Amino acid sequence: QKKISIHYLKFWFAFDLVAILPFELVANAAGYVPSATGGNILGLLKLPRLLRLGKILKQIDLSSANFLRLVWLIFGFLMLVHWIACIWYFT
C-alpha cells in the first residue's frame, strides 16, 4: 500500500494535479477569451491524463466476454443518450 502511494506521488500525481486544476476559471478571471478558430487551448492541459489509458488497456483482457459486455453497454448507453438528445433538439 505504501509502495503504491509513493509511486503515485512520484509520477502520476503531477499529471492528475495539472488535469484537475480549474484553468478555465483562472483564464476567465484574467480576461482570456478563446479564439473562434483555434478553440480552447486550455483544454490541452487535460491531455496528460490520457497517458494512463495505455497503462489501463494493457491490464485489461480485451478478449474476455466481460470486456465485450462492457463495451456493448457503453455503446448502448451512448446511443440512447444520442437519441434522447436528438428527440429533445427536434421537439
C-alpha positions as CSV (number, residue, x, y, z in Angstrom):
1,Q,0.0,0.0,0.0
2,K,2.8,2.4,0.9
3,K,4.8,1.5,-2.2
4,I,1.8,2.2,-4.4
5,S,1.2,5.6,-2.7
6,I,4.9,6.6,-3.1
7,H,4.9,5.6,-6.8
8,Y,1.7,7.6,-7.4
9,L,3.1,10.6,-5.7
10,K,6.4,10.4,-7.6
11,F,4.9,10.0,-11.1
12,W,1.1,10.3,-11.6
13,F,0.2,12.9,-9.0
14,A,1.7,15.7,-11.1
15,F,-0.3,14.7,-14.2
16,D,-3.5,14.4,-12.1
17,L,-2.9,17.8,-10.5
18,V,-2.4,19.6,-13.8
19,A,-5.6,17.8,-15.2
20,I,-7.9,18.9,-12.3
21,L,-6.8,22.5,-11.9
22,P,-9.6,24.9,-13.0
23,F,-7.6,26.6,-15.7
24,E,-10.7,27.9,-17.4
25,L,-11.8,29.8,-14.3
26,V,-8.3,31.4,-13.8
27,A,-8.2,32.3,-17.5
28,N,-11.6,33.8,-17.5
29,A,-10.8,35.9,-14.4
30,A,-7.6,37.0,-16.2
31,G,-9.6,38.1,-19.2
32,Y,-8.6,35.3,-21.6
33,V,-11.1,34.8,-24.4
34,P,-10.7,31.6,-26.6
35,S,-10.5,32.2,-30.3
36,A,-13.3,31.1,-32.5
37,T,-11.0,29.2,-34.9
38,G,-8.4,27.9,-32.5
39,G,-10.7,26.6,-29.8
40,N,-9.8,26.5,-26.2
41,I,-6.1,25.8,-25.9
42,L,-6.5,25.3,-22.2
43,G,-8.2,22.0,-22.9
44,L,-4.8,20.6,-23.9
45,L,-3.7,20.8,-20.3
46,K,-6.0,17.9,-19.6
47,L,-4.3,15.6,-22.1
48,P,-1.7,14.1,-19.8
49,R,-4.5,12.0,-18.2
50,L,-4.6,10.1,-21.5
51,L,-1.2,8.7,-20.6
52,R,-3.0,6.4,-18.1
53,L,-5.2,5.0,-20.8
54,G,-2.4,2.9,-22.3
55,K,-1.4,1.5,-18.9
56,I,-5.0,0.6,-18.2
57,L,-5.6,-1.0,-21.5
58,K,-2.5,-3.2,-21.0
59,Q,-4.1,-4.6,-17.8
60,I,-7.5,-5.4,-19.4
61,D,-8.0,-8.7,-21.1
62,L,-9.5,-7.4,-24.4
63,S,-10.7,-10.8,-25.5
64,S,-12.8,-11.6,-22.4
65,A,-16.6,-11.8,-22.5
66,N,-16.9,-9.3,-19.7
67,F,-15.0,-6.7,-21.6
68,L,-17.2,-7.2,-24.6
69,R,-20.3,-6.8,-22.5
70,L,-18.9,-3.6,-21.0
71,V,-18.2,-2.2,-24.5
72,W,-21.7,-3.0,-25.7
73,L,-23.2,-1.5,-22.5
74,I,-21.3,1.7,-23.0
75,F,-22.1,1.8,-26.7
76,G,-25.8,1.2,-26.0
77,F,-25.8,4.0,-23.3
78,L,-24.2,6.4,-25.7
79,M,-26.7,5.6,-28.4
80,L,-29.6,6.1,-26.0
81,V,-28.2,9.4,-24.9
82,H,-27.7,10.5,-28.5
83,W,-31.3,9.5,-29.5
84,I,-32.7,11.4,-26.5
85,A,-30.7,14.4,-27.4
86,C,-31.9,14.3,-31.0
87,I,-35.6,14.0,-29.8
88,W,-35.1,16.9,-27.4
89,Y,-33.5,19.0,-30.1
90,F,-36.2,18.3,-32.7
91,T,-39.2,18.8,-30.4
